Amino acid sequence: MTREELLARISVDPNICFGKPCIRGHRIWVSLILDLLASGTSIQAILDDYHIEESDVRACLAYGAEMARERYVTVQMAPR
């Protein structure tokens, strides 16, 4: 999956989750997934607990990598 395809799995909507980046179609913050990974939670445990796809976890990693480059990532707002 390309970087662009991964980032398309992330949405930012000021009316959902206080405008924080979330996995598209879920109210799961990117930062939550990154925190879980950083604390040692396995990808499989995250998939089981949050009922998301492995590509969603990889999308969170891709988004975090973009933010670490100190540039903003343009993501589409969720449809209303």
QUIRAMO-V801767 format. One record per residue. BURIAL is I if it has 24 or more other ideal C-beta (glycine too) atoms within 12 Angstrom, else O. Layout:
burial: [BURIAL & BURIAL]
This chain:
burial: [O & O & O & O & O & I & I & O & I & I & I & I & O & O & O & O & O & O & O & I & I & I & I & I & O & I & O & I & I & I & O & I & I & I & O & I & O & O & O & O & O & O & O & O & O & I & O & O & O & I & O & I & O & O & O & I & I & I & I & I & I & I & I & I & O & O & O & O & O & O & O & O & I & O & I & O & O & O & O & O]
